[in-house]
């Protein structure tokens, strides 16, 4: 499974579309391990660009703080699941929480 986390300043970016980079994790859910990770600079923030880019990278899931409803729909159309409302944290810890079924999410902090 591939999981993408939008990151700014080394932590979860609270505004998805304006992150500095994405950290992409390859995860073995059965073994509960991270098998690989890479940091990538996203394309320019334009409607529809990120869903296609992440789909081309074969991402299965995005863990985000906030994301607009239209963006969520575009990811769903590209067969990418989205978890919104994740708490500010470093990407590694968020992945470990997800693997261990401890990831807590609150409200989607994006209002558009």
N, C-alpha and C positions, 0 to 999 in steps of 0.2 A: 504494500500500500504506500502511496506517496501522499504526504501531507505538506501543505504550504502554509507558512505563517508570515504575514506582512510585518516587517520590522523597521523601526526608526530608532537610531541611537542604541542599538543592541537589545531593544525590548519590543514587545508587541506594539505595533503601531495602532493607536486608537482610531485613526481615520484611514481605513483600508486603502482608498484610492490614492493617498498621498504618502505612501511609505517609501523609504529609501531603497529597500531591497526585500526580497522574499528569501526566506530560508526554507529549502525543500528537503524534507526528511524522507528517506526510504525506511519503512518500518515493517518488521516481522511481528504481526499481532499475536500469532501463536506462541512465538518465543519471547514476546514482550521485550523486543530489542530494537534499537536503531541500527540499521545496517549501513547507512550512508547519509551524508548531508552535504548540501552545497548552498552557497549564497549567490543569488543572481539579481542583477539590476533589472527592474521591470521596464517594459516599453512605456512610452509617453502615455499619460492618463487621458485616454479618449474612450468614449462609450464603446463597449464591445471588445476593446483591445486586450484587456487582462483575461477575460474568459477564454479567448482563443489561444493566447499565449500559454496559459496554465494548462489548458486542454492538450496543446501540442507537447507539453512536458509530461503528459500522462498523470497529472495530479488527480487524486481521488477525493480529497477533502481539504477544505480551508478552515483554519481556526482563526477567527477575527474578533476584534473588540466591537467594531461597528461597521455596518455595511448597509447601503440603501437597498430598498426592496427590489428595485429594477435590476441592480447588480446581482442580487441573490437569484432572481429569475433567470438571468443570463447564464449564471453558473449552472443552475439546474438544467437548462437546455443543453449545456455542454457536459452533462453527466458528472458534475462535480458537486459533492455535498458541501454544505456550509454550516459551521457552528458559529453563531454570533454571541456577543456578550461575554467573551472570555476576559478574564481579569488581566491587568497589566502585569507582565512577567517576562522572564527571558524565554526564548523559544525552546530551548532544551527542556526546561522545567514544564512548559506547557505540553510538550510531546510526552514526557514521562507521566504526567498526570492523565493524559488521554489514554496511553497504553494501560495504565493501572486502573482505569475507570474512576479516576478521582477528579477529572476536569470539571470545574464548576463554572457555570456561565450565568450571567445576570441579564440585564436588559440590553438590547441592542442600543448602543450609544449614538447611532447615526439616525438622524431624523429626516433623511431624504432618500 
